[in-house]
Amino acid sequence: MIEDYFGRRILVPIVDMPKTLPAKIKVLPTMKVAKSTIICQRCGARISLSAAALPNHEFYCPICLNLGRVDTLSKFYHVAEPNQFCPPYPQLIWQGQLSLLQEQVAKEVQVSMCHHERRLIWAVTGAGKTEMMFKGLAERLQQGERIAWASPRVDVCLEIYPRLKKAFKNCEIALLYGKAQEPYHYRQLTVCTTHQLLRFYHAFDNLIIDEVDAFPFATNPQLYFAAQNAVKPDGGMTFLTATPGKALLQSVKRGQLQVSYLPLRYHGHLLPVPRVELTLNWRLQLQKGHLPPKVRQTLQHELATGQRFLLFVPHVKDLPAVKLALHNDLETMDFATVYASDPKRLEKVQAMRDQKYFFWLRRQFWNAALRFQKLMS
């Protein structure tokens, strides 16, 4: 269908290209070949000819290979984004109330999205960043704009998608991530991982990037290149984060990025301050099949109060020992272990959202023995 090409670049082998194409379809190069390097037109990577070589003086990009091989044996099919959407446009039916500070940020977002500006929403965890986007998002959708809500993390996409479905009426949403079961469909609103932005080209009037500080987006120039390409030349971008990195703050300082700052959560209370308690020889205690006393007492208290929480360990290899100790020391079995490459990760995350578990036991990058964080509502 011609809609599949709207605002996208679809790889087509040169040998499969027909002699004549519909007038709307443009054929674009997949890469630029210079004297010593090739430049991938999908991810922007610059690679030496020797690292990108194929037989017969052909070349490919090894950087974005997981999305399908881009090479000089193929071309991109592309149709300029027509914003082919018809009324009734999606309508905001969310009935929640914003605080005065949230309302101020929401108005700034509305103006920013209307003028297709670039804005950083710097707000603490639990400040209601998603809800503060609703009015600006609703206004732009009513104007027939095409919008994407992207995040580096699949978990965030799977959380945002049902919230947007619930908040907007007459809104069909495309959900795109690596293991998605549904095929691609042309939609006015798209929720996707930032890797999926590599498939788009000048598609969106406004792009929202949630948790812009998260891995891998924050450290991957190819994903930032993809985000820049996915937006129309006159499109707007909104970055959401509780912890902006140095590059974003420098952009704010240089006046290249507007900023809305909210240091409080919706109820006005400050974030809890972590308390550090030293626990010696905790691995030795785990080898005996039990939790360190301080950890056991803390968890028992949280379970008694009905508080759901996360329990972090330093390494994946620690999960089995901690899981056994939890079985031995706690009365509940309603928990699950999870880590980044866990084959059942998405199902476990959804089960936690559905409150089928009291807590998760998961690996974290932090260099600490055991860390524990309440899930704040």
C-alpha positions in Angstrom: 0.0 0.0 0.0 1.2 3.5 -0.8 0.5 4.5 2.8 3.4 2.3 4.0 5.8 4.8 2.3 4.3 8.0 3.9 7.2 9.6 5.8 9.2 6.4 5.7 12.2 5.0 3.8 11.6 1.4 2.7 14.6 -0.7 1.6 14.1 -2.2 -1.9 16.8 -4.2 -3.7 17.8 -2.6 -7.0 17.2 -5.9 -8.9 13.6 -5.9 -7.7 12.8 -2.3 -8.7 10.3 -1.9 -11.5 11.1 0.3 -14.5 8.2 2.7 -13.7 6.9 3.8 -10.3 4.0 5.9 -9.2 4.8 9.6 -9.4 4.6 10.0 -5.6 7.3 7.5 -4.8 10.8 9.0 -4.7 13.9 6.8 -5.0 16.6 7.8 -2.5 20.2 6.6 -2.0 21.0 4.3 0.9 24.5 5.7 1.4 27.1 8.1 0.2 30.4 6.7 -0.9 33.5 8.9 -0.5 37.2 8.2 -1.1 37.9 6.5 2.2 34.5 6.2 3.9 30.8 5.5 3.4 28.0 7.5 5.1 24.8 5.6 5.9 21.8 7.6 5.0 19.6 5.8 7.5 21.7 6.1 10.7 24.3 8.7 9.7 27.2 6.5 10.6 30.5 7.2 8.9 32.5 3.9 8.3 35.8 3.2 6.6 35.5 1.5 3.2 37.4 -1.6 4.5 35.0 -2.1 7.4 31.9 -1.7 5.1 33.2 -3.7 2.1 31.2 -6.3 0.2 32.3 -8.2 -2.9 32.4 -6.3 -6.3 33.1 -2.9 -4.8 29.7 -2.8 -3.0 29.3 -1.6 0.6 26.9 -1.9 3.6 26.4 -0.3 7.0 27.2 -2.6 9.9 25.9 -0.1 12.5 22.1 -0.4 11.8 22.2 -3.9 10.5 19.6 -5.1 13.0 16.9 -3.2 11.1 17.8 -4.8 7.8 21.0 -4.4 5.8 21.5 -1.0 4.2 23.8 -1.4 1.2 24.7 0.0 -2.2 22.7 -2.9 -3.7 19.5 -1.3 -2.5 17.6 2.0 -2.7 15.0 3.6 -0.4 11.4 4.2 -1.5 9.9 7.3 0.1 6.7 9.3 -0.2 6.6 12.7 1.4 4.4 12.8 4.5 0.9 14.0 3.3 -0.8 14.1 6.7 -3.6 12.1 5.2 -5.9 12.1 8.2 -9.6 12.9 8.3 -12.0 14.1 11.0 -13.0 13.0 13.6 -9.5 13.7 14.9 -8.5 12.2 18.3 -10.2 13.9 21.2 -8.8 14.2 24.7 -11.2 12.6 27.2 -8.8 12.5 30.2 -10.6 13.9 33.2 -7.7 14.3 35.6 -6.7 17.7 37.2 -3.3 19.3 37.0 -1.8 21.3 39.8 -1.0 25.0 39.3 2.7 24.2 38.5 1.7 21.3 36.2 -0.8 23.6 34.4 1.9 26.2 33.8 4.2 23.6 32.2 1.3 22.2 30.2 0.6 25.7 28.7 4.3 26.1 27.8 4.1 22.7 26.1 1.0 23.8 24.1 2.7 26.9 22.9 5.9 25.1 22.1 4.3 22.3 20.1 2.1 24.9 18.3 5.2 26.8 17.1 7.2 23.5 16.5 9.9 24.6 19.0 12.4 22.4 20.7 11.8 22.1 24.4 13.1 20.2 27.4 10.6 19.2 30.1 12.9 18.8 33.1 10.7 17.4 35.9 11.4 15.0 38.8 10.2 11.4 38.8 6.5 11.4 39.6 5.9 15.0 38.5 3.3 13.9 35.9 5.3 14.5 32.7 2.9 12.3 30.6 -0.2 14.2 31.8 1.4 17.6 31.2 1.8 16.6 27.5 -1.9 15.8 27.0 -3.3 19.2 26.1 -0.5 20.1 23.7 -0.8 16.7 22.1 -4.6 17.0 21.8 -4.4 20.4 20.2 -1.9 19.3 17.6 -3.8 16.1 16.8 -7.0 18.2 16.3 -5.0 20.2 13.7 -4.3 17.1 11.8 -0.6 16.8 12.7 1.3 13.6 12.7 3.0 12.9 16.1 5.4 10.3 17.5 6.0 9.5 21.2 9.3 7.7 21.3 11.5 6.3 24.1 14.8 4.3 24.3 13.1 1.8 26.6 10.5 -0.8 25.4 9.0 -0.7 28.9 8.1 3.0 28.6 6.5 2.4 25.2 4.3 -0.4 26.6 3.3 1.8 29.5 2.6 4.9 27.5 0.5 3.1 24.8 -2.5 2.1 26.9 -2.4 5.4 28.8 -2.7 7.3 25.5 -5.4 4.9 24.3 -7.4 5.6 27.4 -6.8 9.4 27.3 -7.9 9.9 23.7 -11.1 9.1 21.9 -11.1 8.1 18.2 -7.3 7.5 18.3 -5.7 4.6 16.5 -2.1 4.3 17.6 0.8 2.5 16.0 3.0 0.7 18.5 6.4 -0.2 17.1 9.3 -2.0 18.8 11.6 -4.8 18.0 9.4 -7.7 19.0 6.1 -6.2 18.2 3.6 -8.7 16.8 1.4 -6.2 14.9 2.5 -5.1 11.4 3.2 -1.5 10.6 0.1 0.7 9.9 0.0 4.4 9.0 -1.4 6.2 12.0 -1.6 9.9 13.1 -0.1 9.0 16.5 2.9 6.5 16.8 4.4 5.1 20.0 7.8 3.6 19.3 11.3 2.9 20.5 13.9 5.4 19.4 15.5 2.6 17.2 12.3 2.5 15.2 12.8 6.2 14.3 15.5 5.0 11.9 12.7 3.8 9.6 11.1 7.3 9.3 12.1 10.3 7.2 10.5 13.8 7.6 7.4 12.1 9.0 6.4 13.9 12.1 5.2 17.5 12.8 6.1 16.9 16.5 8.3 14.3 18.1 8.3 13.6 21.9 11.2 11.6 23.3 10.5 10.2 26.7 13.4 9.4 29.1 15.8 11.1 26.7 18.6 10.5 29.2 18.2 6.7 29.1 20.4 4.1 27.4 21.0 3.7 24.5 19.7 7.1 23.2 21.8 9.2 25.4 25.1 7.7 24.2 24.2 6.8 20.6 24.7 9.5 17.9 23.0 7.3 15.4 19.7 7.4 17.4 20.0 11.2 17.7 20.5 11.4 14.0 17.4 9.2 13.5 15.3 11.5 15.7 16.5 14.6 13.7 15.6 12.8 10.4 12.2 11.5 11.6 11.0 15.1 12.2 10.0 17.3 9.4 12.5 20.1 8.6 10.1 22.6 10.4 9.0 20.1 13.0 9.2 20.4 16.8 10.8 18.2 19.4 10.0 17.8 23.1 12.4 16.0 25.4 11.2 14.5 28.7 13.5 13.6 31.6 14.2 13.9 35.3 17.9 13.9 34.8 19.1 15.9 31.7 22.6 15.2 30.5 25.4 17.7 29.9 24.5 18.1 26.2 20.9 19.0 26.8 21.9 21.5 29.5 24.4 23.1 27.2 21.8 23.4 24.5 19.5 25.2 27.0 22.4 27.5 27.9 23.1 28.3 24.3 19.4 29.1 23.7 19.0 26.2 21.3 16.5 24.5 23.5 13.7 26.0 25.6 13.2 24.5 29.1 10.3 23.9 31.5 11.4 23.0 35.0 9.3 21.3 37.6 11.1 20.2 40.8 8.0 18.9 42.6 5.7 16.0 42.1 1.9 16.6 41.6 1.1 16.4 45.3 3.9 19.0 46.2 6.0 16.7 48.3 9.7 16.3 47.8 11.3 13.1 46.6 12.4 10.8 49.5 16.0 11.0 50.4 17.8 7.6 50.2 19.3 6.3 53.4 22.5 4.3 53.1 23.0 1.4 55.5 26.2 -0.7 55.4 25.8 -4.4 55.3 29.0 -6.4 55.6 29.6 -10.0 54.3 26.2 -10.0 52.6 27.3 -12.5 49.9 28.5 -14.9 52.6 25.0 -14.8 54.2 23.4 -15.4 50.8 25.6 -18.5 50.4 23.9 -19.8 53.5 20.5 -19.3 51.9 19.4 -16.2 53.9 19.1 -12.5 53.6 21.2 -10.1 55.7 19.1 -9.2 58.8 18.7 -5.5 57.9 17.5 -6.3 54.4 15.1 -9.0 55.7 13.6 -6.6 58.3 13.1 -3.9 55.7 11.4 -6.2 53.3 9.1 -7.7 55.9 8.1 -4.2 57.0 7.2 -3.2 53.4 5.3 -6.4 52.8 3.3 -5.8 56.0 2.3 -2.4 54.9 1.2 -3.6 51.5 3.8 -1.4 49.7 4.9 -2.6 46.3 8.6 -2.1 45.6 11.7 -3.0 43.5 14.7 -4.8 44.9 17.9 -4.4 43.0 21.1 -6.5 42.9 24.4 -5.6 41.4 24.7 -8.5 38.9 22.5 -11.0 37.0 24.5 -13.8 38.6 23.3 -12.6 42.1 19.6 -13.2 41.2 19.4 -17.0 41.9 21.0 -16.7 45.3 18.8 -13.7 46.4 15.7 -15.5 45.0 16.5 -18.6 47.1 17.1 -16.4 50.2 13.8 -14.6 49.6 11.9 -17.9 49.4 13.5 -19.0 52.7 13.0 -15.8 54.7 9.8 -14.3 53.4 6.3 -15.6 53.6 5.2 -14.4 50.2 6.1 -16.0 46.9 4.5 -13.2 44.9 7.6 -11.8 43.2 9.7 -12.3 40.0 13.3 -11.9 38.9 13.9 -9.9 35.8 16.9 -8.5 33.8 17.5 -6.8 30.5 17.9 -10.0 28.3 15.3 -12.1 30.2 13.2 -13.8 27.4 10.0 -13.3 29.5 10.9 -9.7 30.5 7.9 -8.0 28.8 5.4 -10.5 30.3 6.9 -10.0 33.8 6.8 -6.2 33.5 3.1 -6.3 32.5 2.4 -8.7 35.4 3.9 -6.2 37.8 1.8 -3.4 36.3 -1.2 -5.6 36.8 -0.2 -6.0 40.5 0.3 -9.7 40.2 3.5 -9.4 42.1 4.4 -7.6 45.3 7.8 -6.8 44.0 10.5 -7.3 41.4 14.0 -8.7 42.0 16.1 -7.2 39.2 19.6 -6.5 38.2 20.8 -2.8 38.2 24.0 -1.1 37.1 24.6 0.5 40.5 27.7 -0.5 42.3 26.1 -1.5 45.6 25.1 -4.7 47.4 21.3 -4.5 47.6 19.2 -1.4 46.8 15.6 -0.9 47.3 13.2 1.6 45.8 9.5 2.1 46.5 7.1 2.5 43.6 5.7 5.9 44.1 2.2 6.6 42.9 
